[in-house]
């Protein structure tokens, strides 16, 4: 009797596997096709220093496209001609963030922990990209509202969040 039950289960499992292999991928994944990456031209990227703390720059990305798409979970933030990018806080920022059509996500970057730090670097601009495959958009220090220069030392950035307030809370925790 046990042998017949095992054969029945095995036959049912094989049939299910065969159906999944022959079904269109959108059906095999529960009816949802994977969301495509956002095209850079379909995005609007903005950045501005937070009025109460010029060491924090708030960024946003808006999907102007007609369909949902994904960007990197963490924005890529670079500083003028300095090497490297802001590190994600918390760590482990690989993955994607889904932007609905017309949707906006927010992130903050803390450019420097202590503006009086003697090791601070100074740069004329900051560049924000929603995905590492994008060129991004550059903002001058004057346009950001950080003064004549952007002060940089061990910068950290939040993951994309659903609101500016959530991004502000996340950067203050780091």
C-alpha positions as CSV (number, residue, x, y, z in Angstrom):
1,X,0.0,0.0,0.0
2,X,2.8,2.4,0.8
3,X,4.4,1.8,-2.6
4,X,1.2,2.8,-4.4
5,X,0.9,6.0,-2.3
6,X,4.5,6.9,-3.1
7,X,3.9,6.3,-6.8
8,X,0.7,8.4,-6.7
9,X,2.5,11.3,-4.9
10,X,5.5,11.0,-7.3
11,X,3.2,11.0,-10.3
12,X,1.3,14.1,-9.0
13,X,4.5,15.9,-8.3
14,X,5.8,15.1,-11.8
15,X,2.6,16.3,-13.3
16,X,2.7,19.6,-11.3
17,X,6.4,20.1,-12.3
18,X,5.5,19.5,-16.0
19,X,2.7,22.0,-15.8
20,X,4.9,24.6,-14.3
21,X,7.6,24.1,-16.8
22,X,5.2,24.5,-19.7
23,X,3.2,27.4,-18.3
24,X,4.1,30.9,-19.3
25,X,6.5,32.5,-16.8
26,X,3.9,34.9,-15.6
27,X,1.6,32.0,-14.6
28,X,4.4,30.0,-13.1
29,X,5.3,32.9,-10.8
30,X,1.8,33.3,-9.4
31,X,0.4,35.4,-12.3
32,X,2.8,38.3,-12.0
33,X,5.5,39.0,-14.5
34,X,8.7,40.4,-13.1
35,X,8.8,44.2,-13.0
36,X,11.2,45.7,-15.5
37,X,14.0,48.1,-14.6
38,X,13.2,51.8,-14.9
39,X,14.6,53.5,-17.9
40,X,16.6,56.5,-16.9
41,X,14.6,58.8,-19.2
42,X,11.4,57.8,-17.4
43,X,12.7,59.1,-14.1
44,X,12.9,62.5,-12.5
45,X,15.6,62.8,-9.9
46,X,15.7,65.7,-7.4
47,X,18.0,66.7,-4.5
48,X,18.0,69.5,-2.0
49,X,19.7,70.1,1.4
50,X,17.4,69.8,4.4
51,X,16.8,73.3,5.7
52,X,17.5,72.4,9.3
53,X,20.7,70.4,8.6
54,X,22.8,71.3,5.6
55,X,24.8,68.1,6.0
56,X,21.7,66.1,5.0
57,X,20.5,66.1,1.4
58,X,17.0,64.8,0.6
59,X,16.7,63.0,-2.7
60,X,13.6,61.8,-4.6
61,X,13.0,59.8,-7.7
62,X,9.7,59.9,-9.6
63,X,8.5,57.4,-12.2
64,X,7.0,59.4,-15.0
65,X,6.3,56.2,-17.0
66,X,3.0,54.6,-17.5
67,X,4.0,51.3,-15.8
68,X,5.6,50.3,-12.5
69,X,9.3,49.7,-12.7
70,X,12.2,49.0,-10.4
71,X,15.3,51.0,-9.3
72,X,18.1,49.9,-7.1
73,X,17.1,49.6,-3.4
74,X,19.7,52.3,-2.5
75,X,20.5,55.4,-4.6
76,X,24.0,55.8,-5.9
77,X,25.4,59.1,-4.5
78,X,28.8,60.3,-5.6
79,X,30.6,63.6,-4.9
80,X,32.3,65.7,-7.6
81,X,35.6,64.2,-8.6
82,X,36.1,62.3,-5.3
83,X,36.4,58.5,-5.4
84,X,33.6,56.2,-4.1
85,X,30.0,56.6,-3.2
86,X,27.9,57.0,-0.1
87,X,27.5,53.8,1.8
88,X,24.0,52.4,2.4
89,X,22.7,52.5,5.9
90,X,21.7,50.0,7.0
91,X,24.2,47.8,5.1
92,X,22.9,45.2,2.7
93,X,21.3,47.6,0.2
94,X,21.4,45.2,-2.8
95,X,18.1,44.5,-4.4
96,X,15.4,46.6,-6.0
97,X,12.7,49.1,-5.0
98,X,9.4,49.1,-7.0
99,X,8.1,52.4,-8.2
100,X,4.5,52.6,-9.2
101,X,3.6,54.6,-12.3
102,X,3.7,58.2,-11.1
103,X,5.1,57.1,-7.8
104,X,7.9,58.8,-5.9
105,X,10.5,57.4,-3.5
106,X,12.7,59.4,-1.1
107,X,16.1,58.9,0.4
108,X,18.5,61.0,2.5
109,X,22.3,61.2,2.4
110,X,24.4,62.5,5.3
111,X,27.4,63.9,3.6
112,X,29.5,64.4,6.8
113,X,29.0,63.6,10.5
114,X,30.8,66.7,11.8
115,X,31.2,69.7,9.6
116,X,34.3,70.8,11.7
117,X,36.1,67.5,11.0
118,X,39.6,68.5,9.8
119,X,39.6,65.5,7.3
120,X,36.5,66.8,5.5
121,X,36.7,67.0,1.8
122,X,35.0,69.7,-0.2
123,X,33.5,69.3,-3.6
124,X,31.4,71.4,-6.0
125,X,28.7,68.9,-6.7
126,X,26.8,65.8,-5.8
127,X,25.4,63.2,-8.3
128,X,22.4,61.0,-7.7
129,X,21.5,57.9,-9.7
130,X,18.5,55.7,-9.1
131,X,20.4,52.6,-10.5
132,X,24.1,51.9,-10.9
133,X,23.4,51.5,-14.6
134,X,22.3,55.1,-14.9
135,X,24.4,58.2,-15.3
136,X,22.4,60.1,-12.7
137,X,21.8,63.8,-12.3
138,X,24.4,66.2,-10.9
139,X,23.5,69.1,-8.6
140,X,25.9,72.0,-7.7
141,X,26.5,72.9,-4.1
142,X,24.6,76.2,-4.7
143,X,21.6,74.4,-6.2
144,X,21.6,71.9,-3.3
145,X,21.7,74.7,-0.8
146,X,24.8,73.4,1.0
147,X,26.7,76.7,0.5
148,X,29.7,77.1,-1.8
149,X,30.8,73.5,-1.3
150,X,29.5,70.1,-0.3
151,X,31.4,68.9,2.8
152,X,32.1,65.2,2.5
153,X,33.5,62.6,5.0
154,X,32.3,59.0,5.4
155,X,28.9,59.8,3.7
156,X,25.9,57.4,4.3
157,X,22.6,57.1,2.4
158,X,19.3,55.6,3.4
159,X,17.4,53.1,1.3
160,X,14.5,54.5,-0.8
161,X,11.5,55.2,1.4
162,X,7.8,55.9,0.8
163,X,8.0,59.4,2.3
164,X,10.5,62.2,3.0
165,X,9.7,61.9,6.7
166,X,10.6,58.2,6.7
167,X,13.9,59.0,4.9
168,X,14.6,61.7,7.5
169,X,14.0,59.3,10.4
170,X,16.3,56.7,8.8
171,X,19.2,59.0,8.3
172,X,19.0,60.3,11.9
173,X,19.3,56.7,13.2
174,X,22.5,56.0,11.4
